[in-house]
């Protein structure tokens, strides 16, 4: 098995890529990612993958450009 060249040693749960709704301030979509903002499609559920592709497609129409931010941990 080959190593994934896009994986990093940073905990992907430490960051998220957030797409803010352009029309509802309280709405948005967030996805776990690495420190460079790369989302590992292999760890997303089918629904999350679908939402991710939808958000990317609707940038500028329904969602803002994604924001890389640290995950809030409790």
Biopython code that builds the backbone (N, CA, C, O; Angstrom):
import numpy as np
from Bio.PDB.StructureBuilder import StructureBuilder

atoms = [
    (1, "UNK", "N", (0.843, -1.170, 0.000)),
    (1, "UNK", "CA", (0.000, 0.000, 0.000)),
    (1, "UNK", "C", (0.891, 1.237, 0.000)),
    (1, "UNK", "O", (1.868, 1.307, 0.746)),
    (2, "UNK", "N", (0.551, 2.209, -0.839)),
    (2, "UNK", "CA", (1.327, 3.439, -0.930)),
    (2, "UNK", "C", (0.804, 4.473, 0.062)),
    (2, "UNK", "O", (-0.388, 4.512, 0.365)),
    (3, "UNK", "N", (1.696, 5.292, 0.554)),
    (3, "UNK", "CA", (1.311, 6.369, 1.458)),
    (3, "UNK", "C", (0.637, 7.477, 0.660)),
    (3, "UNK", "O", (0.996, 7.733, -0.489)),
    (4, "UNK", "N", (-0.327, 8.122, 1.269)),
    (4, "UNK", "CA", (-1.018, 9.242, 0.630)),
    (4, "UNK", "C", (-0.127, 10.476, 0.747)),
    (4, "UNK", "O", (0.162, 10.909, 1.862)),
    (5, "UNK", "N", (0.316, 11.056, -0.370)),
    (5, "UNK", "CA", (1.224, 12.205, -0.309)),
    (5, "UNK", "C", (0.562, 13.457, 0.235)),
    (5, "UNK", "O", (1.254, 14.416, 0.575)),
    (6, "UNK", "N", (-0.759, 13.471, 0.324)),
    (6, "UNK", "CA", (-1.468, 14.656, 0.801)),
    (6, "UNK", "C", (-1.729, 14.616, 2.304)),
    (6, "UNK", "O", (-2.164, 15.612, 2.882)),
    (7, "UNK", "N", (-1.473, 13.503, 2.924)),
    (7, "UNK", "CA", (-1.691, 13.412, 4.370)),
    (7, "UNK", "C", (-0.531, 14.063, 5.106)),
    (7, "UNK", "O", (0.621, 13.994, 4.679)),
    (8, "UNK", "N", (-0.863, 14.690, 6.209)),
    (8, "UNK", "CA", (0.169, 15.327, 7.022)),
    (8, "UNK", "C", (0.186, 14.687, 8.396)),
    (8, "UNK", "O", (-0.697, 13.893, 8.721)),
    (9, "UNK", "N", (1.178, 15.022, 9.204)),
    (9, "UNK", "CA", (1.252, 14.481, 10.545)),
    (9, "UNK", "C", (0.377, 15.271, 11.513)),
    (9, "UNK", "O", (0.263, 14.902, 12.682)),
    (10, "UNK", "N", (-0.236, 16.343, 11.044)),
    (10, "UNK", "CA", (-1.117, 17.151, 11.888)),
    (10, "UNK", "C", (-2.447, 16.442, 12.034)),
    (10, "UNK", "O", (-2.974, 15.912, 11.055)),
    (11, "UNK", "N", (-2.996, 16.421, 13.231)),
    (11, "UNK", "CA", (-4.298, 15.821, 13.482)),
    (11, "UNK", "C", (-5.351, 16.531, 12.645)),
    (11, "UNK", "O", (-5.588, 17.721, 12.850)),
    (12, "UNK", "N", (-6.012, 15.817, 11.678)),
    (12, "UNK", "CA", (-6.989, 16.483, 10.829)),
    (12, "UNK", "C", (-8.187, 17.007, 11.606)),
    (12, "UNK", "O", (-8.882, 17.906, 11.133)),
    (13, "UNK", "N", (-8.437, 16.466, 12.777)),
    (13, "UNK", "CA", (-9.558, 16.951, 13.579)),
    (13, "UNK", "C", (-9.243, 18.291, 14.245)),
    (13, "UNK", "O", (-10.133, 18.906, 14.833)),
    (14, "UNK", "N", (-8.003, 18.748, 14.165)),
    (14, "UNK", "CA", (-7.611, 20.005, 14.788)),
    (14, "UNK", "C", (-8.033, 21.215, 13.964)),
    (14, "UNK", "O", (-8.006, 22.343, 14.457)),
    (15, "UNK", "N", (-8.422, 20.987, 12.708)),
    (15, "UNK", "CA", (-8.828, 22.083, 11.826)),
    (15, "UNK", "C", (-10.112, 21.726, 11.096)),
    (15, "UNK", "O", (-10.464, 20.555, 10.954)),
    (16, "UNK", "N", (-10.801, 22.758, 10.641)),
    (16, "UNK", "CA", (-11.983, 22.543, 9.810)),
    (16, "UNK", "C", (-12.015, 23.583, 8.703)),
    (16, "UNK", "O", (-11.522, 24.700, 8.853)),
    (17, "UNK", "N", (-12.604, 23.184, 7.601)),
    (17, "UNK", "CA", (-12.832, 24.072, 6.480)),
    (17, "UNK", "C", (-14.303, 24.454, 6.558)),
    (17, "UNK", "O", (-15.179, 23.597, 6.440)),
    (18, "UNK", "N", (-14.576, 25.746, 6.757)),
    (18, "UNK", "CA", (-15.952, 26.196, 6.987)),
    (18, "UNK", "C", (-16.446, 27.046, 5.824)),
    (18, "UNK", "O", (-15.807, 28.024, 5.435)),
    (19, "UNK", "N", (-17.592, 26.658, 5.277)),
    (19, "UNK", "CA", (-18.275, 27.398, 4.219)),
    (19, "UNK", "C", (-19.462, 28.101, 4.868)),
    (19, "UNK", "O", (-20.416, 27.441, 5.281)),
    (20, "UNK", "N", (-19.418, 29.421, 4.964)),
    (20, "UNK", "CA", (-20.487, 30.199, 5.588)),
    (20, "UNK", "C", (-21.589, 30.492, 4.568)),
    (20, "UNK", "O", (-21.308, 30.848, 3.424)),
    (21, "UNK", "N", (-22.834, 30.339, 4.990)),
    (21, "UNK", "CA", (-23.958, 30.679, 4.123)),
    (21, "UNK", "C", (-23.944, 32.177, 3.848)),
    (21, "UNK", "O", (-23.682, 32.974, 4.749)),
    (22, "UNK", "N", (-24.224, 32.559, 2.613)),
    (22, "UNK", "CA", (-24.289, 33.985, 2.260)),
    (22, "UNK", "C", (-25.615, 34.603, 2.668)),
    (22, "UNK", "O", (-25.741, 35.827, 2.698)),
    (23, "UNK", "N", (-26.599, 33.780, 2.982)),
    (23, "UNK", "CA", (-27.939, 34.293, 3.253)),
    (23, "UNK", "C", (-28.406, 34.112, 4.688)),
    (23, "UNK", "O", (-29.331, 34.799, 5.121)),
    (24, "UNK", "N", (-27.801, 33.223, 5.421)),
    (24, "UNK", "CA", (-28.210, 32.953, 6.801)),
    (24, "UNK", "C", (-26.957, 32.873, 7.656)),
    (24, "UNK", "O", (-26.214, 31.893, 7.587)),
    (25, "UNK", "N", (-26.722, 33.889, 8.454)),
    (25, "UNK", "CA", (-25.489, 33.982, 9.238)),
    (25, "UNK", "C", (-25.277, 32.779, 10.151)),
    (25, "UNK", "O", (-24.136, 32.414, 10.433)),
    (26, "UNK", "N", (-26.343, 32.169, 10.608)),
    (26, "UNK", "CA", (-26.221, 31.027, 11.506)),
    (26, "UNK", "C", (-26.042, 29.701, 10.796)),
    (26, "UNK", "O", (-25.933, 28.665, 11.453)),
    (27, "UNK", "N", (-26.008, 29.705, 9.474)),
    (27, "UNK", "CA", (-25.897, 28.480, 8.699)),
    (27, "UNK", "C", (-24.546, 28.370, 8.017)),
    (27, "UNK", "O", (-23.960, 29.373, 7.610)),
    (28, "UNK", "N", (-24.076, 27.191, 7.900)),
    (28, "UNK", "CA", (-22.823, 26.942, 7.197)),
    (28, "UNK", "C", (-22.494, 25.471, 7.252)),
    (28, "UNK", "O", (-23.166, 24.698, 7.934)),
    (29, "UNK", "N", (-21.473, 25.092, 6.541)),
    (29, "UNK", "CA", (-21.022, 23.703, 6.516)),
    (29, "UNK", "C", (-19.544, 23.662, 6.877)),
    (29, "UNK", "O", (-18.756, 24.478, 6.399)),
    (30, "UNK", "N", (-19.172, 22.706, 7.724)),
    (30, "UNK", "CA", (-17.781, 22.554, 8.137)),
    (30, "UNK", "C", (-17.333, 21.119, 7.931)),
    (30, "UNK", "O", (-18.106, 20.176, 8.102)),
    (31, "UNK", "N", (-16.058, 20.971, 7.556)),
    (31, "UNK", "CA", (-15.504, 19.663, 7.267)),
    (31, "UNK", "C", (-14.118, 19.559, 7.892)),
    (31, "UNK", "O", (-13.339, 20.510, 7.824)),
    (32, "UNK", "N", (-13.796, 18.408, 8.505)),
    (32, "UNK", "CA", (-12.458, 18.257, 9.089)),
    (32, "UNK", "C", (-11.402, 18.313, 7.984)),
    (32, "UNK", "O", (-11.601, 17.790, 6.887)),
    (33, "UNK", "N", (-10.284, 18.954, 8.296)),
    (33, "UNK", "CA", (-9.209, 19.073, 7.313)),
    (33, "UNK", "C", (-7.873, 19.158, 8.025)),
    (33, "UNK", "O", (-7.807, 19.209, 9.254)),
    (34, "UNK", "N", (-6.804, 19.172, 7.231)),
    (34, "UNK", "CA", (-5.470, 19.319, 7.816)),
    (34, "UNK", "C", (-5.124, 20.806, 7.892)),
    (34, "UNK", "O", (-5.938, 21.661, 7.541)),
    (35, "UNK", "N", (-3.930, 21.099, 8.345)),
    (35, "UNK", "CA", (-3.504, 22.488, 8.550)),
    (35, "UNK", "C", (-3.419, 23.280, 7.252)),
    (35, "UNK", "O", (-3.400, 24.511, 7.277)),
    (36, "UNK", "N", (-3.368, 22.581, 6.112)),
    (36, "UNK", "CA", (-3.311, 23.252, 4.808)),
    (36, "UNK", "C", (-4.699, 23.396, 4.183)),
    (36, "UNK", "O", (-4.829, 23.925, 3.079)),
    (37, "UNK", "N", (-5.735, 22.927, 4.883)),
    (37, "UNK", "CA", (-7.094, 23.036, 4.375)),
    (37, "UNK", "C", (-7.525, 21.903, 3.468)),
    (37, "UNK", "O", (-8.554, 22.001, 2.799)),
    (38, "UNK", "N", (-6.745, 20.819, 3.436)),
    (38, "UNK", "CA", (-7.096, 19.671, 2.595)),
    (38, "UNK", "C", (-8.051, 18.749, 3.349)),
    (38, "UNK", "O", (-7.779, 18.329, 4.474)),
    (39, "UNK", "N", (-9.168, 18.448, 2.705)),
    (39, "UNK", "CA", (-10.174, 17.554, 3.271)),
    (39, "UNK", "C", (-9.900, 16.141, 2.770)),
    (39, "UNK", "O", (-9.747, 15.929, 1.567)),
    (40, "UNK", "N", (-9.836, 15.181, 3.676)),
    (40, "UNK", "CA", (-9.617, 13.780, 3.324)),
    (40, "UNK", "C", (-10.976, 13.156, 3.016)),
    (40, "UNK", "O", (-11.747, 12.855, 3.927)),
    (41, "UNK", "N", (-11.264, 12.964, 1.736)),
    (41, "UNK", "CA", (-12.557, 12.423, 1.305)),
    (41, "UNK", "C", (-12.814, 11.030, 1.865)),
    (41, "UNK", "O", (-13.966, 10.636, 2.043)),
    (42, "UNK", "N", (-11.752, 10.285, 2.143)),
    (42, "UNK", "CA", (-11.900, 8.912, 2.633)),
    (42, "UNK", "C", (-12.505, 8.832, 4.027)),
    (42, "UNK", "O", (-13.070, 7.801, 4.393)),
    (43, "UNK", "N", (-12.399, 9.893, 4.807)),
    (43, "UNK", "CA", (-12.945, 9.834, 6.168)),
    (43, "UNK", "C", (-14.351, 10.426, 6.256)),
    (43, "UNK", "O", (-15.001, 10.311, 7.295)),
    (44, "UNK", "N", (-14.827, 11.055, 5.186)),
    (44, "UNK", "CA", (-16.165, 11.649, 5.199)),
    (44, "UNK", "C", (-17.221, 10.599, 4.868)),
    (44, "UNK", "O", (-16.984, 9.684, 4.080)),
    (45, "UNK", "N", (-18.387, 10.751, 5.486)),
    (45, "UNK", "CA", (-19.519, 9.901, 5.116)),
    (45, "UNK", "C", (-19.983, 10.304, 3.715)),
    (45, "UNK", "O", (-19.574, 11.342, 3.195)),
    (46, "UNK", "N", (-20.821, 9.493, 3.118)),
    (46, "UNK", "CA", (-21.325, 9.815, 1.785)),
    (46, "UNK", "C", (-22.096, 11.138, 1.801)),
    (46, "UNK", "O", (-21.978, 11.941, 0.876)),
    (47, "UNK", "N", (-22.873, 11.354, 2.840)),
    (47, "UNK", "CA", (-23.635, 12.604, 2.953)),
    (47, "UNK", "C", (-22.701, 13.803, 3.104)),
    (47, "UNK", "O", (-22.920, 14.843, 2.483)),
    (48, "UNK", "N", (-21.666, 13.661, 3.922)),
    (48, "UNK", "CA", (-20.710, 14.755, 4.117)),
    (48, "UNK", "C", (-19.967, 15.061, 2.815)),
    (48, "UNK", "O", (-19.750, 16.227, 2.486)),
    (49, "UNK", "N", (-19.576, 14.023, 2.074)),
    (49, "UNK", "CA", (-18.926, 14.234, 0.774)),
    (49, "UNK", "C", (-19.844, 14.997, -0.174)),
    (49, "UNK", "O", (-19.412, 15.925, -0.857)),
    (50, "UNK", "N", (-21.097, 14.605, -0.208)),
    (50, "UNK", "CA", (-22.075, 15.279, -1.062)),
    (50, "UNK", "C", (-22.220, 16.750, -0.666)),
    (50, "UNK", "O", (-22.259, 17.629, -1.527)),
    (51, "UNK", "N", (-22.298, 17.011, 0.639)),
    (51, "UNK", "CA", (-22.404, 18.395, 1.126)),
    (51, "UNK", "C", (-21.154, 19.202, 0.795)),
    (51, "UNK", "O", (-21.247, 20.380, 0.451)),
    (52, "UNK", "N", (-19.988, 18.573, 0.898)),
    (52, "UNK", "CA", (-18.727, 19.248, 0.593)),
    (52, "UNK", "C", (-18.696, 19.674, -0.877)),
    (52, "UNK", "O", (-18.385, 20.823, -1.191)),
    (53, "UNK", "N", (-19.022, 18.738, -1.771)),
    (53, "UNK", "CA", (-19.022, 19.066, -3.200)),
    (53, "UNK", "C", (-20.072, 20.118, -3.527)),
    (53, "UNK", "O", (-19.839, 20.984, -4.370)),
    (54, "UNK", "N", (-21.221, 20.051, -2.872)),
    (54, "UNK", "CA", (-22.277, 21.048, -3.072)),
    (54, "UNK", "C", (-21.788, 22.428, -2.632)),
    (54, "UNK", "O", (-21.954, 23.407, -3.361)),
    (55, "UNK", "N", (-21.190, 22.509, -1.452)),
    (55, "UNK", "CA", (-20.694, 23.797, -0.954)),
    (55, "UNK", "C", (-19.632, 24.371, -1.884)),
    (55, "UNK", "O", (-19.643, 25.568, -2.170)),
    (56, "UNK", "N", (-18.717, 23.533, -2.357)),
    (56, "UNK", "CA", (-17.681, 24.007, -3.291)),
    (56, "UNK", "C", (-18.306, 24.522, -4.580)),
    (56, "UNK", "O", (-17.877, 25.543, -5.118)),
    (57, "UNK", "N", (-19.305, 23.826, -5.069)),
    (57, "UNK", "CA", (-19.969, 24.218, -6.313)),
    (57, "UNK", "C", (-20.726, 25.535, -6.161)),
    (57, "UNK", "O", (-20.828, 26.312, -7.110)),
    (58, "UNK", "N", (-21.252, 25.779, -4.972)),
    (58, "UNK", "CA", (-22.108, 26.951, -4.752)),
    (58, "UNK", "C", (-21.374, 28.140, -4.125)),
    (58, "UNK", "O", (-22.016, 29.062, -3.623)),
    (59, "UNK", "N", (-20.032, 28.128, -4.149)),
    (59, "UNK", "CA", (-19.263, 29.281, -3.663)),
    (59, "UNK", "C", (-19.636, 30.493, -4.507)),
    (59, "UNK", "O", (-19.605, 30.446, -5.737)),
    (60, "UNK", "N", (-19.981, 31.560, -3.838)),
    (60, "UNK", "CA", (-20.347, 32.796, -4.518)),
    (60, "UNK", "C", (-21.838, 32.908, -4.791)),
    (60, "UNK", "O", (-22.339, 34.002, -5.052)),
    (61, "UNK", "N", (-22.542, 31.804, -4.734)),
    (61, "UNK", "CA", (-23.991, 31.835, -4.926)),
    (61, "UNK", "C", (-24.729, 31.586, -3.619)),
    (61, "UNK", "O", (-25.653, 32.325, -3.279)),
    (62, "UNK", "N", (-24.328, 30.546, -2.878)),
    (62, "UNK", "CA", (-24.954, 30.232, -1.594)),
    (62, "UNK", "C", (-23.970, 30.264, -0.429)),
    (62, "UNK", "O", (-24.362, 30.481, 0.717)),
    (63, "UNK", "N", (-22.679, 30.043, -0.733)),
    (63, "UNK", "CA", (-21.660, 29.982, 0.316)),
    (63, "UNK", "C", (-20.483, 30.894, -0.010)),
    (63, "UNK", "O", (-20.166, 31.148, -1.171)),
    (64, "UNK", "N", (-19.846, 31.377, 1.058)),
    (64, "UNK", "CA", (-18.635, 32.186, 0.892)),
    (64, "UNK", "C", (-17.458, 31.273, 0.597)),
    (64, "UNK", "O", (-17.567, 30.050, 0.684)),
    (65, "UNK", "N", (-16.330, 31.881, 0.245)),
    (65, "UNK", "CA", (-15.093, 31.109, 0.131)),
    (65, "UNK", "C", (-14.843, 30.426, 1.467)),
    (65, "UNK", "O", (-15.131, 31.012, 2.510)),
    (66, "UNK", "N", (-14.324, 29.220, 1.470)),
    (66, "UNK", "CA", (-14.126, 28.525, 2.737)),
    (66, "UNK", "C", (-13.064, 29.184, 3.605)),
    (66, "UNK", "O", (-12.103, 29.775, 3.114)),
    (67, "UNK", "N", (-13.267, 29.064, 4.887)),
    (67, "UNK", "CA", (-12.352, 29.611, 5.880)),
    (67, "UNK", "C", (-11.713, 28.452, 6.643)),
    (67, "UNK", "O", (-12.419, 27.580, 7.150)),
    (68, "UNK", "N", (-10.396, 28.437, 6.725)),
    (68, "UNK", "CA", (-9.678, 27.460, 7.523)),
    (68, "UNK", "C", (-9.642, 27.953, 8.957)),
    (68, "UNK", "O", (-9.202, 29.071, 9.225)),
    (69, "UNK", "N", (-10.100, 27.128, 9.869)),
    (69, "UNK", "CA", (-10.075, 27.565, 11.269)),
    (69, "UNK", "C", (-9.839, 26.377, 12.190)),
    (69, "UNK", "O", (-10.147, 25.235, 11.849)),
    (70, "UNK", "N", (-9.290, 26.666, 13.358)),
    (70, "UNK", "CA", (-9.055, 25.578, 14.309)),
    (70, "UNK", "C", (-10.393, 25.034, 14.812)),
    (70, "UNK", "O", (-11.366, 25.776, 14.948)),
    (71, "UNK", "N", (-10.425, 23.755, 15.082)),
    (71, "UNK", "CA", (-11.627, 23.134, 15.616)),
    (71, "UNK", "C", (-11.757, 23.527, 17.070)),
    (71, "UNK", "O", (-10.779, 23.514, 17.819)),
    (72, "UNK", "N", (-12.951, 23.873, 17.461)),
    (72, "UNK", "CA", (-13.214, 24.191, 18.865)),
    (72, "UNK", "C", (-13.365, 22.887, 19.616)),
    (72, "UNK", "O", (-14.247, 22.083, 19.314)),
    (73, "UNK", "N", (-12.507, 22.681, 20.589)),
    (73, "UNK", "CA", (-12.574, 21.448, 21.399)),
    (73, "UNK", "C", (-13.044, 21.804, 22.788)),
    (73, "UNK", "O", (-12.717, 22.856, 23.337)),
    (74, "UNK", "N", (-13.822, 20.890, 23.337)),
    (74, "UNK", "CA", (-14.362, 21.111, 24.687)),
    (74, "UNK", "C", (-13.602, 20.313, 25.697)),
    (74, "UNK", "O", (-13.911, 20.370, 26.888)),
]
sb = StructureBuilder()
sb.init_structure("model")
sb.init_model(0)
sb.init_chain("A")
sb.init_seg("    ")
for serial, (resi, resn, name, xyz) in enumerate(atoms, 1):
    if name == "N":
        sb.init_residue(resn, " ", resi, " ")
    sb.init_atom(name, np.array(xyz, "f"), 0.0, 1.0, " ", f" {name:<3s}", serial, name[0])
structure = sb.get_structure()
